[in-house]
């Protein structure tokens, strides 16, 4: 079996650079446009390239955000399992609680309450 050829890091999905490479190149373009005296045609060409890089970065960030939300949602769903009976307070638990969810100041027990 022939060995697979490694592609350069900026050539992952055809012509799409990684987020880091796209961001670095975008920063270089912005710096050059701000600092250098460039002809109009070159400014337009760099602006066009920068727009494409910005779209790539926003796409990668949106995808990462969606993945993180999915991970967070699945973690929360696992933490709050509706089939787990220990999470549901019974009638005795609710009868001994004050409306604010903290122990009542006039409890029958004389324990010292720190919180």
N, C-alpha and C positions, 0 to 999 in steps of 0.2 A: 504494500500500500504506500503510495507516495506521500511524502510529508506535506502538510498544509503550509501554504505560504502565509506568513504573517503580514497583515495589512498595517500601514502606518496608523498611529493613534487617531489622527484626524479624519481617517477614511473608514469609519465604522459602518454607516448605512449609506453606501454609495459615496456621496459628496458631502455628507453631514459631519462636521467636526464634533468632537466631544464638547460638553458644556464649558469646560475649563479653557479649551483651545479657542472656542468661539468668543468667550468673554475676553480673553487676553488679546485676541486680534481686534475685537471691537474697541477695547481700551486704547490700543495703539492707533487705530483709525481716528478716534476722537481726539487724542493728543496731537496727532499730526495735523488734523483739520484746525485745531485751535491755535497751534503754535507756528505752523509753517505758512508761508505765502505761496499758495498753490494756484495753478491756473484753474479757471472755472470748470473745464472738462474733467480735470482730475478730481476736483472737489465733488462733482456730481457722481463720478464713478465710485469714489470712496463712500459717499453717502448711500449709494445703492447697495454696495457691499455691506456697509454697516447695518442697513435696514434688514438685509437677509440674515446677518448674524444675530441681530436683536430678535428677530422672529424665531430663530433656532433656540436661543437662550430662553425666551418666554415659553416656547413649546416644551422644552425639557423641564423647566420649573413647574409648569402646569401639570405635567405628567407626574413629577415627583410629589407635588402637593396632593394629587389624587391618590397616589399610592399610600402616602402617609395617613390620609383620612380613612382609607380602607383598613389599614393596619390598626389605627386607633379605634375605629368602629368595631372591629372584630375583637379587640382586646376588651373593650367595654362590654360587649355582648357576652364574652366568656366570664367576665367578672360578675355580671348580674345574670345569673342563671335562674329563670322563673321556676324551674323544676326543683330548685333547692329550697326545702322547707325551713331551713335554719335562718334564712334571710327575712322571712315573713314574721313580724311580731305577733304574738298571740294576745288574747284578751287581757291576761294578767299584766303583760308588759305595758300595754297601753293604759290600763287603769292606774298604774303606779306612776305614770309620767305626767308632768305638767304640760300645758299647751305649748310651751316653747321648746319642748323636747329635752329639757334639763330636769334633774331631780327637784322635786318641790322643796321649798325651804322648811316646810312643816312636816317633814317625814317623821315617822315614829322612831326610827333608829337615831342614835346619838353620835354617829360617826362623823368625823371631821371631813368636810368636803373641801377639796382644794380647787376644784373647777366647777 
